[in-house]
């Protein structure tokens, strides 16, 4: 998909609706520009942050032997109990 946007004299652009929808952007939302191989990629920074967190925790469930939601709930209770001591 290719969309065009016009740049105003103040350097502003209006993102086409298809792009806003694809990136789940709403009024007042923010965008980030990432440079990669001389090209700039427009991303939703909230989604980018979520992906970073997800990547950071990849494999942790297996390492902690969390097999289902009951295991996760038990871990949370254990951590809270330790914290509250």
N, CA, C and O atoms as a GROMACS GRO file, in nm:
protein
  340
    1UNK      N    1   0.085  -0.117   0.000
    1UNK     CA    2   0.000   0.000   0.000
    1UNK      C    3   0.090   0.123   0.000
    1UNK      O    4   0.191   0.128   0.070
    2UNK      N    5   0.052   0.220  -0.077
    2UNK     CA    6   0.123   0.347  -0.080
    2UNK      C    7   0.023   0.459  -0.063
    2UNK      O    8  -0.078   0.465  -0.134
    3UNK      N    9   0.051   0.548   0.031
    3UNK     CA   10  -0.034   0.664   0.056
    3UNK      C   11   0.055   0.788   0.049
    3UNK      O   12   0.173   0.782   0.083
    4UNK      N   13  -0.002   0.898   0.005
    4UNK     CA   14   0.072   1.024  -0.003
    4UNK      C   15   0.013   1.124   0.095
    4UNK      O   16  -0.106   1.122   0.124
    5UNK      N   17   0.101   1.211   0.147
    5UNK     CA   18   0.057   1.319   0.234
    5UNK      C   19   0.132   1.445   0.193
    5UNK      O   20   0.250   1.439   0.158
    6UNK      N   21   0.064   1.557   0.196
    6UNK     CA   22   0.123   1.684   0.158
    6UNK      C   23   0.183   1.751   0.281
    6UNK      O   24   0.124   1.747   0.389
    7UNK      N   25   0.300   1.811   0.266
    7UNK     CA   26   0.368   1.881   0.375
    7UNK      C   27   0.330   2.028   0.370
    7UNK      O   28   0.340   2.091   0.264
    8UNK      N   29   0.287   2.083   0.484
    8UNK     CA   30   0.252   2.225   0.490
    8UNK      C   31   0.378   2.309   0.507
    8UNK      O   32   0.487   2.255   0.526
    9UNK      N   33   0.363   2.441   0.501
    9UNK     CA   34   0.478   2.530   0.519
    9UNK      C   35   0.536   2.520   0.660
    9UNK      O   36   0.651   2.558   0.682
   10UNK      N   37   0.458   2.467   0.755
   10UNK     CA   38   0.506   2.447   0.892
   10UNK      C   39   0.565   2.307   0.912
   10UNK      O   40   0.602   2.271   1.024
   11UNK      N   41   0.574   2.230   0.806
   11UNK     CA   42   0.630   2.096   0.815
   11UNK      C   43   0.532   1.992   0.866
   11UNK      O   44   0.572   1.882   0.906
   12UNK      N   45   0.405   2.024   0.865
   12UNK     CA   46   0.303   1.932   0.914
   12UNK      C   47   0.245   1.850   0.800
   12UNK      O   48   0.242   1.893   0.685
   13UNK      N   49   0.199   1.730   0.837
   13UNK     CA   50   0.130   1.645   0.740
   13UNK      C   51   0.002   1.593   0.804
   13UNK      O   52  -0.009   1.586   0.926
   14UNK      N   53  -0.093   1.556   0.722
   14UNK     CA   54  -0.212   1.486   0.768
   14UNK      C   55  -0.196   1.341   0.725
   14UNK      O   56  -0.182   1.310   0.606
   15UNK      N   57  -0.199   1.251   0.823
   15UNK     CA   58  -0.186   1.110   0.790
   15UNK      C   59  -0.315   1.060   0.728
   15UNK      O   60  -0.423   1.084   0.783
   16UNK      N   61  -0.306   0.993   0.616
   16UNK     CA   62  -0.427   0.937   0.555
   16UNK      C   63  -0.498   0.842   0.651
   16UNK      O   64  -0.434   0.776   0.733
   17UNK      N   65  -0.628   0.837   0.640
   17UNK     CA   66  -0.709   0.755   0.730
   17UNK      C   67  -0.667   0.608   0.728
   17UNK      O   68  -0.669   0.543   0.832
   18UNK      N   69  -0.629   0.556   0.613
   18UNK     CA   70  -0.586   0.415   0.605
   18UNK      C   71  -0.462   0.391   0.691
   18UNK      O   72  -0.449   0.285   0.753
   19UNK      N   73  -0.372   0.487   0.694
   19UNK     CA   74  -0.250   0.475   0.774
   19UNK      C   75  -0.286   0.484   0.923
   19UNK      O   76  -0.237   0.405   1.004
   20UNK      N   77  -0.370   0.581   0.958
   20UNK     CA   78  -0.411   0.596   1.099
   20UNK      C   79  -0.479   0.470   1.149
   20UNK      O   80  -0.454   0.426   1.262
   21UNK      N   81  -0.564   0.412   1.068
   21UNK     CA   82  -0.633   0.288   1.108
   21UNK      C   83  -0.534   0.173   1.121
   21UNK      O   84  -0.540   0.096   1.218
   22UNK      N   85  -0.444   0.161   1.025
   22UNK     CA   86  -0.347   0.051   1.028
   22UNK      C   87  -0.257   0.058   1.151
   22UNK      O   88  -0.216  -0.045   1.204
   23UNK      N   89  -0.227   0.180   1.196
   23UNK     CA   90  -0.140   0.198   1.312
   23UNK      C   91  -0.218   0.216   1.442
   23UNK      O   92  -0.159   0.238   1.548
   24UNK      N   93  -0.351   0.207   1.435
   24UNK     CA   94  -0.438   0.226   1.553
   24UNK      C   95  -0.411   0.361   1.620
   24UNK      O   96  -0.396   0.368   1.741
   25UNK      N   97  -0.407   0.466   1.540
   25UNK     CA   98  -0.381   0.601   1.592
   25UNK      C   99  -0.511   0.678   1.605
   25UNK      O  100  -0.598   0.670   1.518
   26UNK      N  101  -0.524   0.752   1.713
   26UNK     CA  102  -0.642   0.834   1.738
   26UNK      C  103  -0.600   0.980   1.747
   26UNK      O  104  -0.481   1.011   1.745
   27UNK      N  105  -0.699   1.070   1.757
   27UNK     CA  106  -0.669   1.212   1.774
   27UNK      C  107  -0.576   1.232   1.893
   27UNK      O  108  -0.598   1.174   2.000
   28UNK      N  109  -0.474   1.312   1.875
   28UNK     CA  110  -0.380   1.340   1.982
   28UNK      C  111  -0.275   1.232   2.001
   28UNK      O  112  -0.188   1.244   2.086
   29UNK      N  113  -0.283   1.126   1.921
   29UNK     CA  114  -0.186   1.017   1.932
   29UNK      C  115  -0.048   1.061   1.884
   29UNK      O  116  -0.033   1.166   1.822
   30UNK      N  117   0.049   0.982   1.915
   30UNK     CA  118   0.186   1.011   1.875
   30UNK      C  119   0.235   0.907   1.776
   30UNK      O  120   0.187   0.793   1.773
   31UNK      N  121   0.330   0.948   1.694
   31UNK     CA  122   0.396   0.856   1.601
   31UNK      C  123   0.546   0.867   1.623
   31UNK      O  124   0.596   0.968   1.672
   32UNK      N  125   0.615   0.764   1.586
   32UNK     CA  126   0.761   0.763   1.592
   32UNK      C  127   0.814   0.733   1.454
   32UNK      O  128   0.752   0.660   1.376
   33UNK      N  129   0.930   0.790   1.423
   33UNK     CA  130   0.996   0.767   1.296
   33UNK      C  131   1.125   0.691   1.325
   33UNK      O  132   1.208   0.736   1.404
   34UNK      N  133   1.141   0.577   1.262
   34UNK     CA  134   1.260   0.495   1.281
   34UNK      C  135   1.337   0.490   1.151
   34UNK      O  136   1.281   0.460   1.045
   35UNK      N  137   1.466   0.521   1.159
   35UNK     CA  138   1.552   0.517   1.039
   35UNK      C  139   1.607   0.376   1.025
   35UNK      O  140   1.660   0.318   1.120
   36UNK      N  141   1.593   0.320   0.905
   36UNK     CA  142   1.645   0.186   0.878
   36UNK      C  143   1.695   0.184   0.734
   36UNK      O  144   1.617   0.199   0.639
   37UNK      N  145   1.823   0.166   0.718
   37UNK     CA  146   1.885   0.157   0.586
   37UNK      C  147   1.853   0.278   0.498
   37UNK      O  148   1.826   0.264   0.379
   38UNK      N  149   1.856   0.397   0.558
   38UNK     CA  150   1.834   0.519   0.483
   38UNK      C  151   1.689   0.552   0.454
   38UNK      O  152   1.659   0.650   0.386
   39UNK      N  153   1.597   0.470   0.506
   39UNK     CA  154   1.454   0.496   0.490
   39UNK      C  155   1.393   0.517   0.629
   39UNK      O  156   1.444   0.465   0.728
   40UNK      N  157   1.285   0.591   0.634
   40UNK     CA  158   1.218   0.616   0.761
   40UNK      C  159   1.086   0.541   0.765
   40UNK      O  160   1.009   0.541   0.670
   41UNK      N  161   1.064   0.477   0.878
   41UNK     CA  162   0.945   0.397   0.898
   41UNK      C  163   0.861   0.466   1.005
   41UNK      O  164   0.913   0.503   1.111
   42UNK      N  165   0.734   0.484   0.978
   42UNK     CA  166   0.640   0.547   1.071
   42UNK      C  167   0.575   0.437   1.154
   42UNK      O  168   0.520   0.342   1.099
   43UNK      N  169   0.582   0.449   1.287
   43UNK     CA  170   0.526   0.347   1.374
   43UNK      C  171   0.446   0.410   1.487
   43UNK      O  172   0.462   0.528   1.519
   44UNK      N  173   0.359   0.330   1.546
   44UNK     CA  174   0.287   0.368   1.666
   44UNK      C  175   0.380   0.335   1.783
   44UNK      O  176   0.408   0.217   1.805
   45UNK      N  177   0.429   0.434   1.859
   45UNK     CA  178   0.525   0.405   1.965
   45UNK      C  179   0.470   0.316   2.076
   45UNK      O  180   0.546   0.242   2.138
   46UNK      N  181   0.340   0.321   2.102
   46UNK     CA  182   0.282   0.234   2.204
   46UNK      C  183   0.292   0.088   2.161
   46UNK      O  184   0.327   0.002   2.242
   47UNK      N  185   0.262   0.062   2.034
   47UNK     CA  186   0.274  -0.075   1.984
   47UNK      C  187   0.420  -0.120   1.984
   47UNK      O  188   0.450  -0.235   2.015
   48UNK      N  189   0.509  -0.029   1.950
   48UNK     CA  190   0.653  -0.060   1.948
   48UNK      C  191   0.701  -0.096   2.088
   48UNK      O  192   0.776  -0.192   2.106
   49UNK      N  193   0.658  -0.019   2.188
   49UNK     CA  194   0.696  -0.046   2.327
   49UNK      C  195   0.643  -0.182   2.372
   49UNK      O  196   0.713  -0.257   2.439
   50UNK      N  197   0.519  -0.213   2.334
   50UNK     CA  198   0.461  -0.342   2.369
   50UNK      C  199   0.542  -0.456   2.309
   50UNK      O  200   0.570  -0.556   2.377
   51UNK      N  201   0.581  -0.442   2.184
   51UNK     CA  202   0.661  -0.546   2.118
   51UNK      C  203   0.797  -0.562   2.187
   51UNK      O  204   0.846  -0.674   2.200
   52UNK      N  205   0.856  -0.451   2.229
   52UNK     CA  206   0.985  -0.458   2.300
   52UNK      C  207   0.970  -0.535   2.431
   52UNK      O  208   1.054  -0.619   2.465
   53UNK      N  209   0.863  -0.507   2.504
   53UNK     CA  210   0.839  -0.576   2.631
   53UNK      C  211   0.813  -0.724   2.605
   53UNK      O  212   0.866  -0.811   2.675
   54UNK      N  213   0.732  -0.752   2.504
   54UNK     CA  214   0.702  -0.892   2.472
   54UNK      C  215   0.829  -0.968   2.436
   54UNK      O  216   0.849  -1.081   2.479
   55UNK      N  217   0.914  -0.906   2.357
   55UNK     CA  218   1.041  -0.969   2.319
   55UNK      C  219   1.131  -0.992   2.440
   55UNK      O  220   1.197  -1.096   2.450
   56UNK      N  221   1.132  -0.895   2.530
   56UNK     CA  222   1.216  -0.907   2.650
   56UNK      C  223   1.174  -1.024   2.738
   56UNK      O  224   1.257  -1.086   2.804
   57UNK      N  225   1.044  -1.055   2.738
   57UNK     CA  226   0.995  -1.163   2.822
   57UNK      C  227   0.978  -1.295   2.749
   57UNK      O  228   0.931  -1.393   2.807
   58UNK      N  229   1.015  -1.298   2.622
   58UNK     CA  230   1.002  -1.421   2.545
   58UNK      C  231   1.084  -1.533   2.610
   58UNK      O  232   1.202  -1.515   2.639
   59UNK      N  233   1.022  -1.645   2.631
   59UNK     CA  234   1.089  -1.760   2.691
   59UNK      C  235   1.081  -1.764   2.843
   59UNK      O  236   1.115  -1.866   2.903
   60UNK      N  237   1.036  -1.656   2.904
   60UNK     CA  238   1.029  -1.652   3.050
   60UNK      C  239   0.925  -1.748   3.107
   60UNK      O  240   0.946  -1.806   3.213
   61UNK      N  241   0.814  -1.765   3.038
   61UNK     CA  242   0.711  -1.858   3.087
   61UNK      C  243   0.768  -1.999   3.098
   61UNK      O  244   0.743  -2.070   3.195
   62UNK      N  245   0.842  -2.039   2.996
   62UNK     CA  246   0.903  -2.172   2.999
   62UNK      C  247   1.007  -2.181   3.110
   62UNK      O  248   1.013  -2.280   3.182
   63UNK      N  249   1.088  -2.077   3.123
   63UNK     CA  250   1.193  -2.077   3.225
   63UNK      C  251   1.133  -2.086   3.365
   63UNK      O  252   1.187  -2.154   3.452
   64UNK      N  253   1.021  -2.017   3.386
   64UNK     CA  254   0.955  -2.017   3.517
   64UNK      C  255   0.855  -2.131   3.532
   64UNK      O  256   0.788  -2.142   3.635
   65UNK      N  257   0.846  -2.215   3.429
   65UNK     CA  258   0.756  -2.330   3.428
   65UNK      C  259   0.611  -2.289   3.449
   65UNK      O  260   0.537  -2.352   3.525
   66UNK      N  261   0.570  -2.181   3.379
   66UNK     CA  262   0.431  -2.134   3.384
   66UNK      C  263   0.356  -2.201   3.269
   66UNK      O  264   0.380  -2.171   3.152
   67UNK      N  265   0.266  -2.292   3.304
   67UNK     CA  266   0.197  -2.369   3.200
   67UNK      C  267   0.059  -2.315   3.168
   67UNK      O  268   0.009  -2.336   3.057
   68UNK      N  269  -0.004  -2.245   3.264
   68UNK     CA  270  -0.138  -2.193   3.240
   68UNK      C  271  -0.163  -2.072   3.331
   68UNK      O  272  -0.075  -2.030   3.406
   69UNK      N  273  -0.285  -2.018   3.324
   69UNK     CA  274  -0.318  -1.898   3.401
   69UNK      C  275  -0.314  -1.924   3.552
   69UNK      O  276  -0.286  -1.832   3.629
   70UNK      N  277  -0.341  -2.045   3.594
   70UNK     CA  278  -0.332  -2.076   3.737
   70UNK      C  279  -0.189  -2.060   3.786
   70UNK      O  280  -0.166  -2.009   3.896
   71UNK      N  281  -0.091  -2.102   3.705
   71UNK     CA  282   0.050  -2.085   3.741
   71UNK      C  283   0.087  -1.937   3.748
   71UNK      O  284   0.160  -1.894   3.837
   72UNK      N  285   0.036  -1.858   3.653
   72UNK     CA  286   0.064  -1.714   3.651
   72UNK      C  287   0.003  -1.648   3.775
   72UNK      O  288   0.068  -1.566   3.840
   73UNK      N  289  -0.120  -1.684   3.808
   73UNK     CA  290  -0.187  -1.629   3.926
   73UNK      C  291  -0.111  -1.663   4.053
   73UNK      O  292  -0.094  -1.578   4.141
   74UNK      N  293  -0.065  -1.786   4.063
   74UNK     CA  294   0.012  -1.829   4.180
   74UNK      C  295   0.143  -1.750   4.190
   74UNK      O  296   0.183  -1.711   4.300
   75UNK      N  297   0.208  -1.727   4.078
   75UNK     CA  298   0.332  -1.649   4.078
   75UNK      C  299   0.307  -1.506   4.125
   75UNK      O  300   0.384  -1.452   4.205
   76UNK      N  301   0.200  -1.446   4.075
   76UNK     CA  302   0.167  -1.308   4.114
   76UNK      C  303   0.139  -1.301   4.264
   76UNK      O  304   0.186  -1.209   4.332
   77UNK      N  305   0.064  -1.396   4.317
   77UNK     CA  306   0.036  -1.398   4.461
   77UNK      C  307   0.164  -1.414   4.542
   77UNK      O  308   0.181  -1.351   4.646
   78UNK      N  309   0.252  -1.497   4.494
   78UNK     CA  310   0.380  -1.519   4.562
   78UNK      C  311   0.464  -1.391   4.563
   78UNK      O  312   0.522  -1.355   4.666
   79UNK      N  313   0.472  -1.324   4.450
   79UNK     CA  314   0.550  -1.201   4.440
   79UNK      C  315   0.490  -1.093   4.531
   79UNK      O  316   0.564  -1.023   4.600
   80UNK      N  317   0.359  -1.079   4.530
   80UNK     CA  318   0.292  -0.979   4.616
   80UNK      C  319   0.316  -1.011   4.763
   80UNK      O  320   0.340  -0.921   4.843
   81UNK      N  321   0.310  -1.138   4.798
   81UNK     CA  322   0.332  -1.178   4.937
   81UNK      C  323   0.474  -1.143   4.982
   81UNK      O  324   0.493  -1.091   5.092
   82UNK      N  325   0.571  -1.170   4.898
   82UNK     CA  326   0.711  -1.136   4.928
   82UNK      C  327   0.731  -0.984   4.940
   82UNK      O  328   0.804  -0.936   5.026
   83UNK      N  329   0.664  -0.911   4.850
   83UNK     CA  330   0.677  -0.766   4.848
   83UNK      C  331   0.618  -0.704   4.973
   83UNK      O  332   0.673  -0.607   5.027
   84UNK      N  333   0.509  -0.758   5.020
   84UNK     CA  334   0.437  -0.700   5.134
   84UNK      C  335   0.498  -0.735   5.270
   84UNK      O  336   0.451  -0.685   5.373
   85UNK      N  337   0.599  -0.817   5.272
   85UNK     CA  338   0.662  -0.856   5.400
   85UNK      C  339   0.742  -0.742   5.457
   85UNK      O  340   0.802  -0.756   5.564
   0.00000   0.00000   0.00000
